[in-house]
Amino acid sequence: MKKINYLDSIKSPIITEKATTLSEQNKIVFKVHLNASKHSIKKNIEKIFKVNVIKVNTIKKKSKTKIIRGKIGIKKGFKKAVVTLKKGQTIDLATGV
């Protein structure tokens, strides 16, 4: 199995209404690589953003088939991670890395 680079394992932040309400509880939501483990996600977030991570919860979204204008298409699945930060620390997603 090919080793994942630490910058490639964290794909992008997820900014939705639910994710912004979680940010009030020091939780940030990221889209991550399908083969990334909780330990590697924690290590990579700490390395990239220089914060302390308390807990990582991961969720796999399955792919779905959709019918668009009479043709069958596939909506890709992905893996997301809810990262809980130490109290008092934040990640400003608006400015980027």
C-alpha positions in Angstrom: 0.0 0.0 0.0 1.3 3.5 -0.9 2.1 5.7 2.0 -0.1 8.9 2.2 1.7 12.3 2.4 0.5 14.3 5.5 -0.7 17.2 3.2 -2.6 14.7 1.0 -4.5 13.0 3.9 -6.4 16.2 4.8 -8.3 17.2 1.6 -10.4 20.2 2.6 -12.5 21.7 5.4 -16.2 21.2 5.3 -18.1 24.4 5.8 -21.8 23.8 6.3 -24.4 25.1 8.8 -23.9 22.0 11.0 -20.1 22.3 10.8 -20.3 26.0 11.9 -22.5 25.1 14.9 -19.9 22.5 15.9 -17.2 25.1 15.8 -18.7 26.7 18.8 -17.8 23.5 20.7 -14.1 23.5 19.4 -14.9 21.0 16.7 -13.7 21.3 13.1 -14.9 19.1 10.2 -12.5 18.0 7.4 -12.8 15.9 4.3 -10.0 13.3 4.5 -8.5 10.5 2.5 -10.4 7.2 2.5 -7.4 5.3 3.9 -6.4 7.8 6.6 -6.6 6.5 10.2 -7.6 8.5 13.3 -4.0 8.5 14.5 -2.6 9.9 11.3 -5.4 12.5 11.0 -4.6 13.7 14.6 -0.9 13.8 13.8 -1.4 15.7 10.5 -3.8 18.3 11.9 -1.4 19.0 14.7 1.5 19.3 12.3 -0.3 21.5 9.7 -2.2 23.9 12.0 0.0 23.7 15.2 -2.9 23.0 17.6 -3.6 20.3 20.2 -6.1 17.7 19.1 -8.1 15.9 21.9 -10.3 13.5 19.9 -11.0 12.5 16.3 -14.3 11.0 15.1 -14.5 9.7 11.5 -17.6 9.1 9.3 -17.7 7.3 5.9 -20.3 8.6 3.5 -21.3 5.9 1.0 -21.6 6.6 -2.7 -25.1 7.0 -4.2 -26.5 6.5 -7.6 -28.5 9.4 -8.9 -30.7 9.8 -12.0 -29.9 13.2 -13.7 -31.9 14.1 -16.9 -32.7 10.4 -17.5 -29.1 9.2 -17.2 -27.6 7.3 -14.3 -24.7 9.0 -12.5 -22.8 8.2 -9.3 -22.3 10.7 -6.4 -19.0 9.8 -5.0 -18.6 8.8 -1.3 -16.0 10.3 1.0 -14.7 10.2 4.5 -14.9 13.1 6.9 -13.3 13.7 10.3 -14.7 15.7 13.2 -11.6 17.0 15.1 -12.0 18.2 18.7 -9.5 20.8 19.7 -8.1 21.7 23.1 -10.2 24.5 24.9 -9.1 27.9 23.8 -7.5 26.9 20.5 -9.0 27.6 17.1 -8.4 27.1 13.4 -9.3 30.0 11.2 -10.5 28.3 8.0 -11.3 31.6 6.2 -7.7 32.6 5.8 -6.4 29.2 4.8 -3.1 27.6 5.7 
